[in-house]
Amino acid sequence: MDMNEDSQGTVTAVSSNATYSFTKPNRDSITLLAGLGVEGDVHAGVTVKHRSRVAQDPTQPNLRQVHLIHEELFAEVAGQGHEVVPGALGENITTSGIDLLGLPTGTLLRIGDGAVLEVTGLRNPCVQIDGYQDGLLKQVVFRDEDGALVRKAGIMTVVREGGRVRPGDAIKAELPDGPHRPLERV
């Protein structure tokens, strides 16, 4: 994909959960709240909500309000014998047709009824993924031929403008001005 062009994709599923659990059930829609995340989701908030982050410093800003995964990953891991469905890896929004991992930091994603997400970085996959399916973790985080760490378990965002998001909604990426910074773990 030419990263100089605005790119577009589609929401294929939305998921949320009010309790800490690895997977999130699919919903008919989710409501994004500016500065917080997904309404009613355990990871919504101004400060960190992921338990490991809370243990380190509960006052850190929550750069992981909404988690997106590209549906194309599911087909990729299916080739290695893993069956993964939307919401299974804890994402809030499952997408298709947009290269989430190739977006630079600061990209704005316009979705649904005026919702705007700002891309903050890569999800750092954790060992819970192997709890979901043994051997899956090494499919979504590994070292390439050059020894660089590759993370494929989606991206993290913060909500800049709230709105409702439903399956079938278009996603339009607006790339930031200036030099593009590749995504890093958040």
TIRO-2110 file (N, C-alpha, C; in Angstrom, 1 decimal):
// TIRO-2110
0.8, -1.2, 0.0, N, 1, A
0.0, 0.0, 0.0, CA, 1, A
0.9, 1.2, 0.0, C, 1, A
0.5, 2.2, -0.8, N, 2, A
1.2, 3.5, -0.8, CA, 2, A
0.8, 4.3, 0.4, C, 2, A
1.7, 4.5, 1.3, N, 3, A
1.3, 5.2, 2.6, CA, 3, A
1.2, 6.7, 2.4, C, 3, A
1.4, 7.2, 1.2, N, 4, A
1.2, 8.6, 1.0, CA, 4, A
-0.3, 8.9, 0.7, C, 4, A
-1.0, 7.8, 0.3, N, 5, A
-2.4, 7.9, 0.0, CA, 5, A
-3.2, 7.6, 1.3, C, 5, A
-4.4, 8.3, 1.4, N, 6, A
-5.3, 7.9, 2.4, CA, 6, A
-5.8, 6.5, 2.1, C, 6, A
-5.9, 5.7, 3.2, N, 7, A
-6.4, 4.3, 2.9, CA, 7, A
-7.7, 4.1, 3.6, C, 7, A
-8.5, 3.1, 3.1, N, 8, A
-9.8, 2.9, 3.6, CA, 8, A
-10.0, 1.4, 3.8, C, 8, A
-10.8, 1.1, 4.8, N, 9, A
-11.2, -0.3, 5.1, CA, 9, A
-12.6, -0.3, 5.6, C, 9, A
-12.9, -1.5, 6.2, N, 10, A
-14.3, -1.7, 6.7, CA, 10, A
-14.3, -2.3, 8.1, C, 10, A
-15.2, -2.0, 8.9, N, 11, A
-15.4, -2.7, 10.2, CA, 11, A
-16.1, -4.0, 9.9, C, 11, A
-15.5, -5.1, 10.3, N, 12, A
-16.2, -6.4, 10.1, CA, 12, A
-16.9, -6.9, 11.4, C, 12, A
-16.4, -6.4, 12.6, N, 13, A
-17.1, -6.8, 13.8, CA, 13, A
-16.7, -5.8, 14.9, C, 13, A
-17.6, -5.7, 15.9, N, 14, A
-17.2, -4.9, 17.1, CA, 14, A
-17.5, -5.7, 18.3, C, 14, A
-16.7, -5.5, 19.4, N, 15, A
-16.7, -6.3, 20.6, CA, 15, A
-16.4, -5.5, 21.8, C, 15, A
-17.0, -5.9, 22.9, N, 16, A
-16.7, -5.2, 24.2, CA, 16, A
-17.1, -6.2, 25.3, C, 16, A
-16.5, -5.9, 26.5, N, 17, A
-16.8, -6.7, 27.7, CA, 17, A
-16.6, -5.8, 28.9, C, 17, A
-17.6, -5.9, 29.8, N, 18, A
-17.5, -5.1, 31.0, CA, 18, A
-16.6, -5.7, 32.1, C, 18, A
-16.2, -7.0, 31.9, N, 19, A
-15.3, -7.6, 32.9, CA, 19, A
-14.0, -8.0, 32.2, C, 19, A
-13.0, -8.3, 33.1, N, 20, A
-11.7, -8.7, 32.6, CA, 20, A
-11.8, -10.1, 32.1, C, 20, A
-11.7, -10.3, 30.8, N, 21, A
-11.6, -11.6, 30.2, CA, 21, A
-10.8, -11.5, 28.9, C, 21, A
-10.2, -12.5, 28.5, N, 22, A
-9.3, -12.3, 27.3, CA, 22, A
-10.1, -12.1, 26.1, C, 22, A
-11.2, -12.8, 25.8, N, 23, A
-12.0, -12.6, 24.6, CA, 23, A
-13.1, -11.7, 25.0, C, 23, A
-13.7, -11.0, 23.9, N, 24, A
-14.8, -10.1, 24.1, CA, 24, A
-15.9, -10.5, 23.2, C, 24, A
-17.1, -10.6, 23.7, N, 25, A
-18.3, -11.0, 22.8, CA, 25, A
-18.6, -9.9, 21.8, C, 25, A
-19.0, -10.4, 20.6, N, 26, A
-19.4, -9.5, 19.5, CA, 26, A
-20.7, -8.8, 19.9, C, 26, A
-20.8, -7.5, 19.4, N, 27, A
-22.0, -6.7, 19.7, CA, 27, A
-22.6, -6.2, 18.3, C, 27, A
-23.8, -5.7, 18.4, N, 28, A
-24.4, -5.1, 17.2, CA, 28, A
-23.8, -3.8, 16.9, C, 28, A
-23.3, -3.1, 18.0, N, 29, A
-22.6, -1.8, 17.8, CA, 29, A
-21.9, -1.5, 19.1, C, 29, A
-20.9, -0.6, 19.1, N, 30, A
-20.3, -0.1, 20.3, CA, 30, A
-20.3, 1.4, 20.2, C, 30, A
-20.3, 2.0, 21.4, N, 31, A
-20.2, 3.5, 21.4, CA, 31, A
-18.9, 3.9, 21.9, C, 31, A
-18.2, 4.7, 21.1, N, 32, A
-16.9, 5.3, 21.5, CA, 32, A
-17.1, 6.6, 22.2, C, 32, A
-16.4, 6.8, 23.4, N, 33, A
-16.5, 8.0, 24.2, CA, 33, A
-15.2, 8.7, 24.1, C, 33, A
-15.2, 10.0, 23.8, N, 34, A
-14.0, 10.8, 23.6, CA, 34, A
-13.2, 10.8, 24.9, C, 34, A
-11.9, 10.5, 24.7, N, 35, A
-11.0, 10.5, 25.8, CA, 35, A
-11.1, 9.3, 26.8, C, 35, A
-12.0, 8.3, 26.5, N, 36, A
-12.2, 7.2, 27.4, CA, 36, A
-12.0, 5.8, 26.7, C, 36, A
-12.7, 5.6, 25.6, N, 37, A
-12.7, 4.3, 25.0, CA, 37, A
-14.1, 3.8, 24.7, C, 37, A
-14.3, 2.5, 24.8, N, 38, A
-15.6, 1.9, 24.4, CA, 38, A
-16.5, 2.0, 25.7, C, 38, A
-17.7, 2.5, 25.5, N, 39, A
-18.6, 2.6, 26.6, CA, 39, A
-18.9, 1.2, 27.2, C, 39, A
-18.8, 1.1, 28.5, N, 40, A
-19.1, -0.2, 29.2, CA, 40, A
-18.0, -1.2, 29.1, C, 40, A
-16.8, -0.9, 28.4, N, 41, A
-15.7, -1.8, 28.3, CA, 41, A
-14.8, -1.7, 29.5, C, 41, A
-14.3, -2.8, 30.0, N, 42, A
-13.4, -2.8, 31.2, CA, 42, A
-12.1, -1.9, 30.9, C, 42, A
-11.7, -1.8, 29.7, N, 43, A
-10.4, -1.1, 29.4, CA, 43, A
-10.6, 0.4, 29.1, C, 43, A
-11.9, 0.9, 29.2, N, 44, A
-12.1, 2.3, 29.0, CA, 44, A
-11.7, 3.1, 30.2, C, 44, A
-11.1, 4.3, 29.9, N, 45, A
-10.7, 5.2, 31.0, CA, 45, A
-9.6, 6.1, 30.5, C, 45, A
-9.5, 7.2, 31.3, N, 46, A
-8.4, 8.2, 31.0, CA, 46, A
-7.0, 7.7, 31.3, C, 46, A
-7.0, 6.9, 32.4, N, 47, A
-5.7, 6.3, 32.8, CA, 47, A
-5.7, 4.8, 32.5, C, 47, A
-4.5, 4.2, 32.6, N, 48, A
-4.4, 2.8, 32.2, CA, 48, A
-5.4, 1.8, 32.9, C, 48, A
-5.9, 0.8, 32.2, N, 49, A
-6.8, -0.1, 32.7, CA, 49, A
-6.3, -1.6, 32.6, C, 49, A
-5.3, -1.8, 31.7, N, 50, A
-4.8, -3.2, 31.6, CA, 50, A
-4.0, -3.5, 32.9, C, 50, A
-4.3, -4.6, 33.5, N, 51, A
-3.9, -4.9, 34.9, CA, 51, A
-2.4, -4.8, 35.1, C, 51, A
-1.6, -5.2, 34.1, N, 52, A
-0.1, -5.2, 34.2, CA, 52, A
0.3, -3.7, 34.3, C, 52, A
-0.4, -2.8, 33.5, N, 53, A
0.0, -1.4, 33.5, CA, 53, A
-0.4, -0.7, 34.8, C, 53, A
-1.6, -1.1, 35.3, N, 54, A
-2.1, -0.5, 36.6, CA, 54, A
-1.1, -0.9, 37.7, C, 54, A
-0.6, -2.1, 37.7, N, 55, A
0.4, -2.5, 38.7, CA, 55, A
1.6, -1.7, 38.7, C, 55, A
2.1, -1.3, 37.5, N, 56, A
3.3, -0.5, 37.4, CA, 56, A
3.1, 1.0, 37.8, C, 56, A
2.0, 1.6, 37.3, N, 57, A
1.7, 3.0, 37.6, CA, 57, A
0.3, 3.3, 37.2, C, 57, A
-0.7, 3.3, 38.1, N, 58, A
-2.1, 3.5, 37.8, CA, 58, A
-2.4, 4.9, 37.2, C, 58, A
-1.5, 5.8, 37.3, N, 59, A
-1.7, 7.2, 36.8, CA, 59, A
-1.3, 7.4, 35.4, C, 59, A
-0.7, 6.4, 34.7, N, 60, A
-0.3, 6.5, 33.3, CA, 60, A
-1.5, 6.8, 32.4, C, 60, A
-1.3, 7.7, 31.4, N, 61, A
-2.4, 7.9, 30.5, CA, 61, A
-2.7, 6.6, 29.7, C, 61, A
-4.0, 6.4, 29.5, N, 62, A
-4.5, 5.2, 28.8, CA, 62, A
-4.3, 5.4, 27.3, C, 62, A
-3.2, 4.9, 26.7, N, 63, A
-3.0, 5.0, 25.3, CA, 63, A
-3.6, 3.7, 24.6, C, 63, A
-4.3, 2.9, 25.3, N, 64, A
-4.8, 1.6, 24.8, CA, 64, A
-6.3, 1.6, 25.0, C, 64, A
-7.0, 2.7, 24.6, N, 65, A
-8.5, 2.7, 24.9, CA, 65, A
-9.3, 1.8, 24.0, C, 65, A
-8.9, 1.7, 22.7, N, 66, A
-9.6, 0.9, 21.7, CA, 66, A
-8.6, 0.1, 21.0, C, 66, A
-8.8, -1.2, 20.9, N, 67, A
-7.9, -2.1, 20.3, CA, 67, A
-8.5, -2.6, 18.9, C, 67, A
-7.7, -2.5, 17.8, N, 68, A
-8.2, -2.9, 16.5, CA, 68, A
-7.3, -4.0, 16.0, C, 68, A
-7.9, -5.0, 15.4, N, 69, A
-7.1, -6.1, 14.7, CA, 69, A
-7.7, -6.2, 13.3, C, 69, A
-6.8, -6.5, 12.4, N, 70, A
-7.1, -6.7, 11.0, CA, 70, A
-7.6, -8.2, 10.8, C, 70, A
-8.7, -8.4, 10.2, N, 71, A
-9.3, -9.7, 10.0, CA, 71, A
-8.3, -10.6, 9.2, C, 71, A
-7.5, -10.0, 8.3, N, 72, A
-6.6, -10.7, 7.5, CA, 72, A
-5.7, -11.6, 8.3, C, 72, A
-5.4, -11.2, 9.6, N, 73, A
-4.5, -12.0, 10.5, CA, 73, A
-5.1, -13.3, 10.7, C, 73, A
-6.5, -13.4, 10.8, N, 74, A
-7.1, -14.7, 11.1, CA, 74, A
-6.9, -15.7, 10.1, C, 74, A
-6.9, -15.3, 8.8, N, 75, A
-6.6, -16.2, 7.7, CA, 75, A
-5.2, -16.6, 7.7, C, 75, A
-4.3, -15.7, 8.1, N, 76, A
-2.9, -16.0, 8.1, CA, 76, A
-2.6, -17.1, 9.2, C, 76, A
-3.2, -16.9, 10.4, N, 77, A
-2.9, -17.9, 11.4, CA, 77, A
-3.7, -19.2, 11.2, C, 77, A
-4.7, -19.1, 10.4, N, 78, A
-5.5, -20.4, 10.1, CA, 78, A
-4.6, -21.3, 9.3, C, 78, A
-3.7, -20.7, 8.5, N, 79, A
-2.7, -21.5, 7.7, CA, 79, A
-1.8, -22.3, 8.6, C, 79, A
-1.7, -21.8, 9.9, N, 80, A
-0.8, -22.5, 10.9, CA, 80, A
-1.7, -23.4, 11.8, C, 80, A
-2.9, -23.6, 11.4, N, 81, A
-3.8, -24.4, 12.2, CA, 81, A
-4.6, -23.8, 13.4, C, 81, A
-4.6, -22.4, 13.4, N, 82, A
-5.3, -21.8, 14.5, CA, 82, A
-6.6, -21.2, 14.0, C, 82, A
-7.7, -21.4, 14.7, N, 83, A
-9.0, -20.8, 14.3, CA, 83, A
-9.3, -19.6, 15.3, C, 83, A
-9.3, -18.5, 14.7, N, 84, A
-9.5, -17.2, 15.5, CA, 84, A
-10.7, -16.5, 14.8, C, 84, A
-11.6, -16.0, 15.7, N, 85, A
-12.7, -15.3, 15.2, CA, 85, A
-12.7, -13.9, 15.8, C, 85, A
-13.5, -13.0, 15.2, N, 86, A
-13.5, -11.6, 15.8, CA, 86, A
-13.9, -11.6, 17.3, C, 86, A
-13.1, -10.8, 18.0, N, 87, A
-13.3, -10.6, 19.5, CA, 87, A
-12.5, -11.6, 20.3, C, 87, A
-12.0, -12.7, 19.6, N, 88, A
-11.3, -13.7, 20.3, CA, 88, A
-10.0, -13.3, 21.0, C, 88, A
-9.3, -12.3, 20.3, N, 89, A
-8.0, -11.8, 20.9, CA, 89, A
-8.2, -10.5, 21.7, C, 89, A
-9.4, -10.2, 22.0, N, 90, A
-9.7, -9.1, 22.9, CA, 90, A
-9.8, -7.8, 22.2, C, 90, A
-9.9, -7.8, 20.9, N, 91, A
-10.0, -6.5, 20.2, CA, 91, A
-11.4, -6.0, 20.3, C, 91, A
-11.5, -4.6, 20.2, N, 92, A
-12.9, -4.0, 20.2, CA, 92, A
-13.4, -3.8, 18.8, C, 92, A
-12.5, -3.6, 17.8, N, 93, A
-12.9, -3.4, 16.4, CA, 93, A
-12.1, -4.3, 15.5, C, 93, A
-12.8, -5.2, 14.7, N, 94, A
-12.1, -6.0, 13.8, CA, 94, A
-12.3, -5.4, 12.4, C, 94, A
-11.2, -5.3, 11.6, N, 95, A
-11.2, -4.5, 10.4, CA, 95, A
-10.9, -5.4, 9.2, C, 95, A
-11.2, -5.0, 8.0, N, 96, A
-10.7, -5.6, 6.8, CA, 96, A
-10.3, -4.5, 5.8, C, 96, A
-9.3, -4.9, 4.9, N, 97, A
-9.0, -4.0, 3.8, CA, 97, A
-8.1, -2.8, 4.2, C, 97, A
-7.6, -2.7, 5.4, N, 98, A
-6.8, -1.6, 5.8, CA, 98, A
-5.5, -2.1, 6.5, C, 98, A
-4.4, -1.7, 6.1, N, 99, A
-3.1, -2.2, 6.6, CA, 99, A
-2.8, -1.4, 8.0, C, 99, A
-3.5, -1.9, 9.0, N, 100, A
-3.4, -1.3, 10.3, CA, 100, A
-1.9, -1.2, 10.8, C, 100, A
-1.2, -2.3, 10.6, N, 101, A
0.2, -2.4, 11.1, CA, 101, A
1.1, -1.4, 10.4, C, 101, A
0.7, -1.0, 9.2, N, 102, A
1.6, -0.1, 8.3, CA, 102, A
1.3, 1.4, 8.6, C, 102, A
0.3, 1.7, 9.4, N, 103, A
-0.1, 3.1, 9.7, CA, 103, A
1.0, 3.7, 10.6, C, 103, A
1.3, 5.0, 10.3, N, 104, A
2.2, 5.7, 11.3, CA, 104, A
1.5, 6.1, 12.5, C, 104, A
2.3, 6.3, 13.6, N, 105, A
1.8, 6.9, 14.8, CA, 105, A
1.1, 8.2, 14.5, C, 105, A
-0.1, 8.5, 15.2, N, 106, A
-0.8, 9.7, 15.0, CA, 106, A
-1.8, 9.7, 13.9, C, 106, A
-1.9, 8.6, 13.1, N, 107, A
-2.9, 8.5, 12.1, CA, 107, A
-4.3, 8.6, 12.7, C, 107, A
-5.2, 9.3, 12.1, N, 108, A
-6.6, 9.4, 12.5, CA, 108, A
-7.4, 8.4, 11.7, C, 108, A
-8.3, 7.7, 12.4, N, 109, A
-9.2, 6.7, 11.8, CA, 109, A
-10.6, 7.3, 12.0, C, 109, A
-11.3, 7.6, 10.9, N, 110, A
-12.6, 8.1, 10.9, CA, 110, A
-13.6, 6.9, 10.7, C, 110, A
-14.5, 6.6, 11.6, N, 111, A
-15.3, 5.4, 11.5, CA, 111, A
-16.7, 5.8, 11.9, C, 111, A
-17.7, 5.2, 11.2, N, 112, A
-19.1, 5.3, 11.6, CA, 112, A
-19.6, 6.7, 11.7, C, 112, A
-20.4, 6.9, 12.8, N, 113, A
-21.1, 8.2, 13.0, CA, 113, A
-20.2, 9.2, 13.5, C, 113, A
-19.1, 9.5, 12.8, N, 114, A
-18.3, 10.6, 13.2, CA, 114, A
-17.2, 10.3, 14.3, C, 114, A
-17.1, 9.0, 14.6, N, 115, A
-16.1, 8.6, 15.6, CA, 115, A
-14.7, 8.8, 15.0, C, 115, A
-13.7, 9.3, 15.8, N, 116, A
-12.4, 9.5, 15.3, CA, 116, A
-11.4, 8.9, 16.4, C, 116, A
-10.6, 7.9, 15.9, N, 117, A
-9.6, 7.3, 16.7, CA, 117, A
-8.2, 7.8, 16.3, C, 117, A
-7.3, 8.0, 17.3, N, 118, A
-5.9, 8.3, 16.9, CA, 118, A
-5.0, 7.1, 17.3, C, 118, A
-4.3, 6.7, 16.3, N, 119, A
-3.4, 5.5, 16.5, CA, 119, A
-2.2, 5.9, 17.4, C, 119, A
-2.1, 5.1, 18.5, N, 120, A
-1.0, 5.4, 19.5, CA, 120, A
0.2, 4.4, 19.3, C, 120, A
-0.1, 3.2, 18.8, N, 121, A
1.0, 2.2, 18.7, CA, 121, A
0.5, 0.8, 18.5, C, 121, A
1.4, -0.2, 18.7, N, 122, A
1.1, -1.6, 18.5, CA, 122, A
0.7, -2.2, 19.8, C, 122, A
-0.2, -3.2, 19.7, N, 123, A
-0.5, -4.0, 20.8, CA, 123, A
0.7, -4.9, 21.1, C, 123, A
1.0, -5.0, 22.4, N, 124, A
2.1, -6.0, 22.7, CA, 124, A
1.4, -7.3, 23.1, C, 124, A
1.5, -8.3, 22.3, N, 125, A
0.8, -9.5, 22.6, CA, 125, A
1.4, -10.2, 23.9, C, 125, A
0.5, -10.8, 24.7, N, 126, A
1.0, -11.4, 25.9, CA, 126, A
0.7, -12.9, 25.9, C, 126, A
1.2, -13.5, 27.0, N, 127, A
1.1, -15.0, 27.1, CA, 127, A
-0.3, -15.5, 27.1, C, 127, A
-1.2, -14.6, 27.5, N, 128, A
-2.7, -14.9, 27.5, CA, 128, A
-3.1, -15.5, 26.1, C, 128, A
-2.5, -15.1, 25.1, N, 129, A
-2.8, -15.5, 23.7, CA, 129, A
-2.6, -17.1, 23.6, C, 129, A
-1.6, -17.6, 24.2, N, 130, A
-1.4, -19.0, 24.3, CA, 130, A
-2.4, -19.7, 25.1, C, 130, A
-2.9, -19.0, 26.1, N, 131, A
-4.0, -19.5, 27.0, CA, 131, A
-5.2, -19.7, 26.1, C, 131, A
-5.4, -18.9, 25.2, N, 132, A
-6.6, -19.0, 24.3, CA, 132, A
-6.4, -20.1, 23.3, C, 132, A
-5.2, -20.2, 22.7, N, 133, A
-4.8, -21.3, 21.8, CA, 133, A
-3.3, -21.5, 21.8, C, 133, A
-2.9, -22.7, 22.3, N, 134, A
-1.5, -23.0, 22.4, CA, 134, A
-0.8, -22.8, 21.1, C, 134, A
0.3, -22.1, 21.2, N, 135, A
1.2, -21.9, 20.0, CA, 135, A
0.8, -20.7, 19.2, C, 135, A
-0.3, -20.0, 19.5, N, 136, A
-0.8, -18.9, 18.8, CA, 136, A
0.1, -17.6, 19.0, C, 136, A
0.7, -17.5, 20.2, N, 137, A
1.5, -16.3, 20.5, CA, 137, A
2.7, -16.2, 19.5, C, 137, A
3.3, -17.3, 19.2, N, 138, A
4.5, -17.2, 18.3, CA, 138, A
4.1, -16.9, 16.9, C, 138, A
2.8, -16.9, 16.6, N, 139, A
2.3, -16.5, 15.3, CA, 139, A
2.1, -15.0, 15.2, C, 139, A
1.9, -14.4, 16.3, N, 140, A
1.6, -13.0, 16.3, CA, 140, A
2.7, -12.1, 16.9, C, 140, A
3.7, -12.7, 17.5, N, 141, A
4.9, -11.9, 17.9, CA, 141, A
6.1, -12.9, 17.7, C, 141, A
7.1, -12.4, 17.0, N, 142, A
8.2, -13.2, 16.7, CA, 142, A
9.4, -12.3, 16.2, C, 142, A
10.5, -12.9, 16.0, N, 143, A
11.7, -12.2, 15.5, CA, 143, A
11.9, -12.5, 14.0, C, 143, A
12.1, -11.5, 13.2, N, 144, A
12.3, -11.7, 11.8, CA, 144, A
13.7, -12.2, 11.5, C, 144, A
14.1, -12.3, 10.2, N, 145, A
15.4, -12.8, 9.8, CA, 145, A
16.5, -12.0, 10.4, C, 145, A
16.2, -10.7, 10.5, N, 146, A
17.2, -9.7, 11.0, CA, 146, A
17.2, -9.6, 12.6, C, 146, A
16.4, -10.4, 13.2, N, 147, A
16.3, -10.4, 14.7, CA, 147, A
15.4, -9.3, 15.3, C, 147, A
14.7, -8.5, 14.4, N, 148, A
13.8, -7.5, 14.9, CA, 148, A
12.5, -8.1, 15.3, C, 148, A
12.0, -7.6, 16.4, N, 149, A
10.7, -8.1, 16.9, CA, 149, A
9.5, -7.6, 16.0, C, 149, A
8.7, -8.6, 15.7, N, 150, A
7.5, -8.3, 14.8, CA, 150, A
6.3, -8.5, 15.7, C, 150, A
5.4, -7.5, 15.8, N, 151, A
4.2, -7.7, 16.5, CA, 151, A
3.0, -7.5, 15.5, C, 151, A
2.1, -8.6, 15.5, N, 152, A
1.0, -8.6, 14.5, CA, 152, A
-0.3, -8.6, 15.1, C, 152, A
-0.4, -8.4, 16.5, N, 153, A
-1.7, -8.5, 17.2, CA, 153, A
-2.5, -7.2, 17.2, C, 153, A
-2.4, -6.4, 16.2, N, 154, A
-3.2, -5.2, 16.1, CA, 154, A
-2.6, -4.0, 16.6, C, 154, A
-3.4, -2.9, 16.6, N, 155, A
-3.0, -1.6, 17.1, CA, 155, A
-3.9, -1.1, 18.2, C, 155, A
-3.3, -0.1, 18.9, N, 156, A
-4.0, 0.5, 20.0, CA, 156, A
-4.3, 2.0, 19.6, C, 156, A
-5.4, 2.5, 20.1, N, 157, A
-5.8, 3.9, 19.7, CA, 157, A
-6.5, 4.5, 20.9, C, 157, A
-6.6, 5.9, 20.8, N, 158, A
-7.4, 6.6, 21.8, CA, 158, A
-8.5, 7.3, 21.0, C, 158, A
-9.6, 7.6, 21.7, N, 159, A
-10.8, 8.2, 21.1, CA, 159, A
-10.7, 9.7, 21.1, C, 159, A
-10.6, 10.3, 20.0, N, 160, A
-10.6, 11.8, 19.9, CA, 160, A
-12.0, 12.3, 19.8, C, 160, A
-12.9, 11.7, 19.0, N, 161, A
-14.3, 12.1, 18.9, CA, 161, A
-15.1, 10.8, 19.0, C, 161, A
-16.1, 10.9, 19.9, N, 162, A
-17.0, 9.8, 20.1, CA, 162, A
-18.0, 9.5, 19.0, C, 162, A
-18.6, 8.4, 19.0, N, 163, A
-19.6, 8.0, 18.0, CA, 163, A
-19.9, 6.5, 18.1, C, 163, A
-20.9, 6.1, 17.4, N, 164, A
-21.3, 4.7, 17.4, CA, 164, A
-20.6, 4.0, 16.2, C, 164, A
-20.2, 2.8, 16.4, N, 165, A
-19.5, 2.0, 15.4, CA, 165, A
-20.2, 0.7, 15.2, C, 165, A
-20.5, 0.3, 14.0, N, 166, A
-21.2, -0.9, 13.7, CA, 166, A
-20.4, -1.7, 12.6, C, 166, A
-20.6, -3.0, 12.5, N, 167, A
-20.1, -3.8, 11.4, CA, 167, A
-20.6, -3.2, 10.1, C, 167, A
-19.7, -3.1, 9.1, N, 168, A
-20.1, -2.6, 7.8, CA, 168, A
-19.7, -1.1, 7.7, C, 168, A
-19.4, -0.4, 8.8, N, 169, A
-19.0, 1.0, 8.7, CA, 169, A
-17.7, 1.1, 8.0, C, 169, A
-17.5, 2.2, 7.2, N, 170, A
-16.3, 2.4, 6.5, CA, 170, A
-15.3, 3.0, 7.5, C, 170, A
-14.0, 2.7, 7.2, N, 171, A
-12.9, 3.3, 8.0, CA, 171, A
-12.0, 4.1, 7.0, C, 171, A
-11.8, 5.4, 7.3, N, 172, A
-10.9, 6.2, 6.5, CA, 172, A
-9.7, 6.6, 7.3, C, 172, A
-8.5, 6.3, 6.9, N, 173, A
-7.3, 6.7, 7.6, CA, 173, A
-6.8, 8.0, 7.0, C, 173, A
-6.5, 9.0, 7.9, N, 174, A
-5.9, 10.2, 7.5, CA, 174, A
-4.5, 10.2, 8.2, C, 174, A
-3.5, 10.2, 7.3, N, 175, A
-2.1, 10.1, 7.8, CA, 175, A
-1.7, 11.5, 8.3, C, 175, A
-0.8, 11.5, 9.3, N, 176, A
-0.3, 12.8, 9.8, CA, 176, A
0.6, 13.5, 8.9, C, 176, A
0.7, 14.8, 9.1, N, 177, A
1.7, 15.6, 8.3, CA, 177, A
3.1, 15.3, 8.8, C, 177, A
4.0, 15.7, 8.0, N, 178, A
5.4, 15.5, 8.5, CA, 178, A
6.0, 14.1, 8.4, C, 178, A
7.1, 13.9, 8.9, N, 179, A
7.7, 12.6, 8.8, CA, 179, A
6.9, 11.6, 9.6, C, 179, A
6.7, 10.4, 9.0, N, 180, A
5.9, 9.4, 9.6, CA, 180, A
6.7, 8.5, 10.6, C, 180, A
6.2, 8.4, 11.8, N, 181, A
6.9, 7.5, 12.8, CA, 181, A
6.2, 6.2, 12.8, C, 181, A
7.0, 5.1, 12.6, N, 182, A
6.5, 3.8, 12.6, CA, 182, A
5.9, 3.5, 14.0, C, 182, A
4.9, 2.6, 14.0, N, 183, A
4.3, 2.2, 15.3, CA, 183, A
5.3, 1.5, 16.2, C, 183, A
5.2, 1.8, 17.5, N, 184, A
6.0, 1.1, 18.5, CA, 184, A
5.0, 0.5, 19.5, C, 184, A
5.5, -0.4, 20.4, N, 185, A
4.7, -1.0, 21.4, CA, 185, A
4.1, 0.1, 22.4, C, 185, A
2.9, 0.0, 22.7, N, 186, A
2.3, 0.9, 23.8, CA, 186, A
1.6, 0.0, 24.8, C, 186, A
END
